[in-house]
Amino acid sequence: MDEADVVKTDGKYLYVMKATGSVRLIRAEDKALQTEGTIMLDALNETPQEMYVDGDTLSLIVTGSKTTLNSDAEEDTYTADTENYTKLYTYDISDRSQPQLTGVVQQQGHYSTSRKNGDIVYQDNKHYLRKSMSFSSPSAAACFVLGASANGWTEWKDKSGRTLDELFRRQAEKA
């Protein structure tokens, strides 16, 4: 299991993430430091967060946002919707002087943390509900929040740990 960081080393090279949106690949042999290559982010609205280095592969995690302006002609109103996202850029760094982008994966949500196990990077992103939503049942709401099949009557709990089933269904049976 590997943890991401802003500085990594493989024993021969240092990989240093800069807040300006770049990663420098620095040869660190014979007590001399020499920049071999640089990875630059193209999107100005993306901020580097952390990275992994595994052999000849560098995985760079960045966050960004996309804002759209919506208008309602009948109401003469405008709203701005902002969507946060996290991207994982994968680079082939077998030639440290010419890193090559080999893949990009994007997820909704703001980056929280990650771990790498083998070839798989597991990301934890935070999602924020920006508007009220109605669901046909507690289970439909639980499925939306958890992103998987769920029984809302047992998943939703109050501060004391009592489920909706205990609070509503069983009280109705007693009445």
N, C-alpha and C positions, 0 to 999 in steps of 0.2 A: 504494500500500500504506500503510495507516494502522496505528498502534500505539495500543493502549488506554492510558489513564492515569487518575489520580484527580482531575486538574484538566484541563479543556479550555477552549478559547476559540474563538469564531467571529469575533472582531473586535468584536462588539457586546456579547456576553454571556460571562460566566464560568460554568462548570459545575463545581461543587465538591462532591466526594463526601465525606461525613462518616462516620466510623467508627460512628456511632450508627444507620446504616441509611438515611440520607437523602441526596438530591442537591439542592443549592440552585442555582437558576437566577438569576444576578445580572446586572442590566443594568450595564454598565461604560461609560457615555457621559458626556462633559462632566466628567471627573475625579470623578464621584460614583458610588458603588456603591449600588445599590438592589435588594433581593431581589424578584424578579418572581413566582417560584413555587418550590414544593418538591415533590419526589417522595419519598414515604415508603414503605419496604418494609412490607408487612403481616405477613409471617412473621417471628416473633421468632428463629427458628432459622437465619435466613439472614444472611450477611455480605457486604456489597458488596466487590468486588475491583477492578474497573476499568470504564471506560466509553468509548464512542465517541460523537461528535457529528458528524452529517452533514446539513447543511441543517436541516430541521425534524424530524429523527429523532434520538433519543437511545437508544442501546443500552447497557443496564446489565448487567454480568456479576456474578452473586452465587454464593456457595457455601453449601451447607447440608448437613444430614444428617438421616436418619430412622432411629430406633432402634426395633426391635420385640423384644418379649420372647417367647421360645418356651419351652414346657415339655414335658417328657417324663414322663407320669404313671407309666409303668412303672419308670423309673429314678429318679423323684423329683428331677429336675434341671431347672435353668433356664439358658437361654443368651440372651444379648443379641446381636442382629445389627444392626450399624450400616452404613447405606448412605450413602456420600458422593455428592453430586450437584452439578452446576453448571447454573445457569439463565441464560438470556439474555432479559431483559425489553426489549421495544421500546416506545418512547413516541413519540407525535406531540406535538411541542413547538411547533407553529405558533403556538399561543397560549401563550406562556411562563408566563402566570399560571395556566393550567389544563392541565397536561400530561395526556395521555390514554393509558392503556395500550392498545396495539394488538395485542400478541402476546407469547407466552411459549414458549420452547423449553427442554427439559430434557435433559441427558445425564448418564449415570452417571460417576462419577469425580470426583476433586478437581482443581480448576482449576490449570493450570500457566502457560499463556500463550495469547495469541491475536494474530491479525492480521486486518485488514479490507481486502478488495480489492473495490472497487465496492460492491455491496449485500450481499456475503457476508462473514460473520464466521467465520473458521476458528479453532476452539478446540483446544487440546492439554490433555487431561485425563489424570491419572494414575489407573490402576486397580491395586488391590491384591487379590491372591487371598487370601481369608480362610480357605480350607479346602483340604485335599488333594483333588485330582481325578485320576481315572484315565481314560486315553484308549485307544482300541483300536489306535492306531498313532501313530508320530511325526508323521505328516501331520495327523491329527485334532487333536493337541495344538498344532501350529503354526498351524492354521486358527483355533483358539480364541484363541490369543494375538494373532495378527496381524489377526483379524477379516476375513480374506479367504482365498481358495483358496491353498494353499501345499503344497510338497513338504517334509515334515519331515526327510527324509533329507538334504536339502541346506541347509535353513534352520538346523537346530540345529548349533552349532559349539562346540568346546571352547576353552580359553583360547589355544591355539596356532592357531586358525582351521581346524582339521580338522573336516570334516562327519561326521555319524553314518554316512553312506555309507562314508566313508574308514575310519572307526574300526571298524565292525562288519561291514558287508556284504563289503567287500573282504578283510578279515581272514578271514572265514568261507570265502571263495572260495579263499584260499591254503592253508587247512587241509585 
